[in-house]
Structures are given as structure tokens and as C-alpha cells.
Amino acid sequence: MLQPFLQHTSALMKTRAALSASIFLSFLTAAMIIMVVIVFGNLEVIRAADRRVQHSLAVETATTKVLAAALEDQTNVRFESALNELITLTRDNPVQNRRLEALRQIAESHRRADILSENTKLQETSEHIRVQQTAHLIALSEAFRAEEARLARVRQSRRDHAFFIAYSTVLAAGLTALAFGLGLGLWGVRASVRREREILGFAKAKAQTLAVVSHEIRTPLNGMLGMLQVMATEPMSDAQRRRLEVALESGETLTTLLNDLLDASKLEAGRLELLEEDFDLDRLLARQEAAFGTVARNKGVGFQVEIQPEAAGDWKGDRVRISQILANLISNAVKFTADGKVRLAVSAPVTGGLRFEVRDTGIGMEEAALARLFTPYGQAGAATAHTYGGTGLGLSISRSLARLMGGDITVQSVPGQGSCFIVDLPLERGRRVEAEVETAPDLVDLRVLAADDNPVNRHFLSSVLTSLGVKVDLVEDGDQAVAAWRAAPYDLVLLDLRMPVCDGFQAARRIRAEETHGARTPLLLLSGDVSADVQKEGRSAGIDGFVSKPLDIHTLIEAMTGALTDGRAQAA
């Protein structure tokens, strides 16, 4: 089935997604580490360059102080202090230290010249020495300043270079990570979309295959159940009737299982559509009570249906699917309740819509069982599945249908005390539906044309319709049906959907195209698939009603009566 395939594919997608995420995170982490190392390394260079620039400014200031002190200070105190400060600042530069030592010697000579100037005889010589040494002092100071300026420019260049590298590294790492992330993200999205298309394609192919297989299974099943129903109308002993009832019940169980598998496949493929129409809620609940009341009472379990006055009346929704949800829940409640009662309560919350509560006094469930209750093919436990049977599809399908309608199903359960399933559906009020007149259909002497390619189905239709007094003609395909309809008037035509040469839709279109005004023949489609898509196409082809296979005698009679009534109303 599709479920293991989906689980395997989901696990594979998760594994690949995790691998892609790991690769991306590893790459991003490595890029961040490299970026941090480079940035912090260059930040240290920048800080060092900043310190050297500050150092150059300090040296410049100290040089100015030394020069001023050498030229002005007679006591040599300011000069020695400024010179010592400058030597301390340039202790790591031997070239500058030699210049400073020369500067100290010139300053000393300058001071000796000042001493000589005190002697009148040597005043001219002292002045000459002072002029020379002052020029030399200024030249040394300028050379010292030039060297410090050159060093400052070198340090500033290194600082700018380091800042550029750090900035470029951060930008490159960010852009690289962004580009890699975007590329990986796009690859992931494309891969995910491709895998999703593959899964959906597989699911659709599976749904189509199941539809074909379902038709092939329903054909012999329809013949078997049909003939059993015919036999049920004949006289027989009590023992034979009990055996017949077991056979009918087994066939109905097989039909339910087949319908569940087909519905699950359609839901997985996203091909199940809802058919909204106005319906009478009271009538829908009455049918549920009629279907399950006898079963519950035969088991010794009470069955009660309660509807609040504000919930009664007409609503709009998919009546068949709502009935299917309730039937699944009520059937489970009756199955898992050995003593006590099952109650179906219907209310209309102030928020709108309808709320159905199916409450039982059965075995209840543990919290762990509730977590897997709505998973496809999941059941409360192995012991429960062994004791009570079932496929585990009913609740999954019911919740999927409820959510397809915009609602949901929740559950509350206490082990040993029972469970309560709550169905919330956002339905709207519908137009009033005229009550069906429960009268016995008069089909005697009715002329019916039935087209079906399967001989077993034709034999069943002949047996059932003949027993009702209907005059029936049988053909094998749609082409023969159109030819027979042309040759003689018929009150009703039954068309199988899947037939060789000409299917039911094609035959209906040809009949409608050839009809004269005011002479409309009611057409019923017999098919194992009466989904919304089939009904939509059938209505456009001119089909008046639909009957699901395997055929039920009462359902067939009801559909024939309804089509005849509608046909007469349209003719009038």
C-alpha cells in the first residue's frame, strides 16, 4: 500500500534534508571561524597601528619640547626632562636614539657657547658657535621629525590595509555564506518539489489502479451479493436463511473494506472531492438510528439519538460523507461496547456549524493509544486489533473527511469507562428539503433497458427487476443501449459506467442528443465509483441518478422511483 512508501520517502527526505542542513551548517561554521580568526588578527594589527600613531604624536610633541628647551632653557632642566621623555618614547629605535644623542651633544655645546659668551673677548667666537650649533640642532630635529612622520605614514598604511582586509573578509564571508545558503535552499526546494511530484504522481497512479481493481472486484462482488439478495426473497428454511444472512454480512463487510481502501487512496492522492447539497438532518439521523439501533439491541447495548432543537432542520454539506463519518464512529462505539449504551448527541454551537458527539460506555483507551488512533492502518493496540478486528482505516478516513470539510474530530477516553468522539463541522443552514413520501413503488409493467458488459450483473438485474414485475431488456454495451433505445420506447435506462465500445457517459450523451423536446428518458448510472467527479461528469452527460455497486435491491428501487418521479415532474 502507499503508506509504507510514504513513510520510507518521508524518512529519506528527512535524511537528505538533515544532510543538506549539516553540510550548510558545517560550511557556515568553518566560514565563521576563518572570518573570526582573520578579523581578530587584523583588529590586533589595527590596534597596534593606532598605538603607533598615538606614539608618533607623542614623539612629535616631545621633539618640540626638546627643541624649545635646547634653544631657550639656560638651566638645562626643561631640556633634560624633555630629552629623557623623548629617549623613553624612542628606545626601540636605534637610529633615532643616535640622533637624540647627537642632539644632546649639540645642546651641550650650545650651553658651552653660552658660557663663553660671558667673556667679552670670546663673545664673537661664542656667537659663531651658537649659530652653527643652532642650525645643526634644528636640522637634527627636522630629521628626527621626518623619520617619525615616515614611520607614522607606514603605520597608518598598515592600519588602513588591515582594516581593508578585515572589512573585505567579513563581507566576503557573509556574501559567500548567503550565496551558499541560497543555492542550498533553492536546491532543497527544487528537490522537495520534485520528490513531492513523484509521490503525488505515484499516489495518483495508485488511485487510478485501485479504481480499476475496485471495478474488477466489485463486478463479481455485485453479482454475488445481488444473487444472495434475490435468494433472500425466496422461501427457505430457518437454517438456510441464517447461512444466507452470514454470507450477506460477509459480503457487506468486504464491500466496506473495499470502499475504505478506495477512499484512503483518493485522500492520499488528493482526489477526493465533496458534493455539497441541502439535506434534512433529522432524516439523516433517523437512518443512522435505523442502521445501528437493531445491531446494538441485538448485542444488548442501548442506542440513543438526541438532537437539540436549534440543530434540527436543513443544512448544506456532503450528506453521504457526513453519514460515512457517523457510521464509522457509531459502528466502532457499538463494537467496543459490551454493556451499557451508545449515545449520539447533535448540537449547534454558538460559533456556528454542527457538533456530533458519539459517546459509549465501552472499553476506553489509554493515552498512548489515542496518539496513534487516527493514523492510517493504526489501531489502539495489537490486542484490540486481534480481539475486535478491523483495518484501522475508518477513523483515519473519518478525520480526513472532517478536515476536508473544514472541521475536525477529537476524542476523549478513560480506560474502562468509555470514549467520546466529537465531530465539529462548519456547516451552513440549507434550504428546506421536501420530505420523501414513504410509499411502495409501483414498478409493475415498467419498461426498463439495462446495459452492463458483465453477464453476472445482467443476470442479477434481470432476476431483481423481473421479480418486481418490470419488463427488462438487457444489452452488453453503450452502443447496443443507444440502438435499443432508438428501436423502442423505455420508461427508464440503466447504464453501467465502464463498458467496452461505448461507456455509460458516452451512451447518455448520445441519447440526450437524439431526444425530442418533451420526451426525456430517465437515465441511471450504475458504478462502483460514484464520487463527486463522477457525478459532476455524469450530470453534464445527462445522467439523472447514481447507484453504487455492489447493488442493493432497496437502494436500486429507491433510485429508480426517484428518477421516474423527477422525470414525470420535468415532463409535466
ABEGO torsion letter per residue (X at the ends): XAAAAAAAAAAAAAAAAAAAAAAAAAAAAAAAAAAAAAAAAAAAAAAAAAAAAAAAAAAAAAAAAAAAAAAABAAGAAAAAAAAAAAAAAAABAAAAAAAAAAAAAAAAAAAAAAAAABAAAAAAAAAAAAAAAAAAAAAAAAAAAAAAAAAAAAAAAAAAAAAAAAAAAAAAAAAAAAAAAAAAAAAAAAAAAAAAAAAAAAAAAAAAAAAAAAAAAAAAAAAAAAAAAAAABBBBAAAAAAAAAAAAAAAAAAAAAAAAAAAAAAAAGABBBBBBBBBAAAAAAAAAAAAAAAAAAAGBBBBBBBBAAABEBBBEBAAAAAAAAAAAAAAAAAABABEBBBBBBBBBAAEEBBBBBBBABAEBBAAAAAAAABBGBBAEAAAAAAAEEAGAAAAAAAAAAAAAGBBBBBBBBBGAEBBBBBBBBBBBBBBBBBBBBBBBBABGBBBBBBBABAAAAAAAAAAAAAAGBBBBBBABAAAAAAAAAABBBABBBBBABBBGBBAAAAAAAAAAABBBGBBBBBBBBBABABAAAAAAAAAAGBABBBBOBBBAAAAAAAAAAAAAAAAAAAX
